[in-house]
Amino acid sequence: MKSYKFIYLIPLAFFFLAVGCTQEVLPEASFYTYEQTQCSDPWGNTNSSSELETLVADYLDGQSISVIESTVLVADGTFCSACNCPSGKTIYVKLSEADGQKLLGLNEGWNSD
């Protein structure tokens, strides 16, 4: 009689194996960086890092590029104030490989990380 109890466990084991093997495969993604300038960036300018992330994401969305994740890091130091000089902020965006190729094709100063 004990052997019949294990028969009920076999379908349950197959169920858990099937569920465990159906994980969604996510596309490869990478980070890309951009050194913000004082005032010559295509998405405009702001002093707020959170507003800058929004401006960049909206701009890239308009270029049919979907941002998975973004952040802005601010460096300490003295920077020139000319429009094309670096502001000390580095923008990081995480994109799918396909969107990363589109981004680099814009030739706007983005670099693969």
C-alpha positions as CSV (number, residue, x, y, z in Angstrom):
1,M,0.0,0.0,0.0
2,K,2.9,2.4,0.7
3,S,4.1,2.2,-3.0
4,Y,0.8,3.8,-4.2
5,K,1.5,7.0,-2.2
6,F,4.6,7.6,-4.3
7,I,2.7,7.3,-7.6
8,Y,0.9,10.5,-6.7
9,L,4.2,12.3,-6.2
10,I,5.5,11.6,-9.7
11,P,3.0,13.9,-11.6
12,L,3.8,16.6,-9.0
13,A,7.5,16.3,-9.6
14,F,7.0,16.6,-13.4
15,F,4.9,19.7,-12.8
16,F,7.6,21.4,-10.8
17,L,10.2,20.5,-13.4
18,A,8.1,21.9,-16.2
19,V,7.4,25.1,-14.3
20,G,11.1,25.5,-13.5
21,C,12.2,25.1,-17.1
22,T,9.9,27.8,-18.6
23,Q,11.7,30.9,-17.3
24,E,11.6,33.8,-19.7
25,V,15.0,34.4,-21.4
26,L,15.8,38.1,-21.2
27,P,17.7,39.7,-24.1
28,E,21.3,40.7,-23.4
29,A,21.7,44.2,-22.0
30,S,24.6,46.6,-21.5
31,F,25.4,50.0,-20.0
32,Y,26.3,52.9,-22.1
33,T,27.7,56.2,-20.9
34,Y,27.6,59.9,-21.9
35,E,29.6,62.8,-20.4
36,Q,27.0,65.6,-20.1
37,T,28.1,69.0,-21.4
38,Q,27.4,72.4,-20.0
39,C,24.7,73.1,-22.6
40,S,25.1,71.3,-25.9
41,D,23.2,68.0,-25.2
42,P,20.4,67.1,-27.6
43,W,17.8,66.6,-24.7
44,G,18.4,70.0,-23.1
45,N,19.9,70.9,-19.8
46,T,19.0,70.7,-16.1
47,N,20.9,70.8,-12.8
48,S,18.7,68.0,-11.2
49,S,20.0,64.5,-11.8
50,S,16.5,63.0,-11.6
51,E,15.2,65.5,-14.1
52,L,18.2,64.7,-16.3
53,E,17.4,61.0,-16.3
54,T,13.8,61.8,-17.4
55,L,15.0,64.2,-20.2
56,V,17.4,61.5,-21.5
57,A,14.8,58.7,-21.3
58,D,12.3,60.8,-23.1
59,Y,14.8,61.8,-25.8
60,L,15.9,58.2,-26.3
61,D,12.2,57.1,-26.4
62,G,11.7,59.6,-29.3
63,Q,14.6,57.8,-31.1
64,S,12.8,54.4,-30.6
65,I,15.3,53.4,-27.9
66,S,13.9,51.9,-24.7
67,V,15.9,52.6,-21.5
68,I,15.9,49.6,-19.1
69,E,17.7,51.5,-16.3
70,S,19.5,54.8,-15.9
71,T,21.5,56.8,-13.4
72,V,23.6,59.9,-13.2
73,L,26.9,60.1,-11.3
74,V,28.3,63.5,-10.4
75,A,32.0,64.1,-10.2
76,D,33.7,66.6,-7.9
77,G,36.0,69.1,-9.5
78,T,36.3,72.3,-11.5
79,F,35.0,72.3,-15.0
80,C,35.1,74.9,-17.7
81,S,31.9,76.8,-18.4
82,A,31.9,76.7,-22.2
83,C,28.9,75.1,-23.7
84,N,30.7,72.0,-25.0
85,C,32.8,71.4,-21.9
86,P,31.9,68.5,-19.6
87,S,29.6,69.3,-16.7
88,G,31.0,66.6,-14.4
89,K,27.9,64.5,-14.8
90,T,28.1,61.0,-16.4
91,I,24.8,59.5,-17.6
92,Y,24.6,55.7,-17.5
93,V,21.8,54.0,-19.4
94,K,21.1,50.2,-19.6
95,L,19.8,49.1,-23.0
96,S,19.2,45.9,-24.9
97,E,22.0,45.1,-27.4
98,A,19.7,46.1,-30.3
99,D,18.9,49.5,-28.8
100,G,22.6,49.9,-27.8
101,Q,23.6,49.6,-31.5
102,K,20.9,52.2,-32.4
103,L,22.3,54.5,-29.7
104,L,25.9,54.2,-30.9
105,G,24.6,54.9,-34.4
106,L,23.3,58.3,-33.4
107,N,27.0,59.5,-33.1
108,E,26.2,61.8,-30.2
109,G,29.1,60.9,-27.9
110,W,27.7,57.8,-26.3
111,N,30.2,55.0,-25.4
112,S,29.7,51.4,-24.6
113,D,30.7,50.7,-21.0
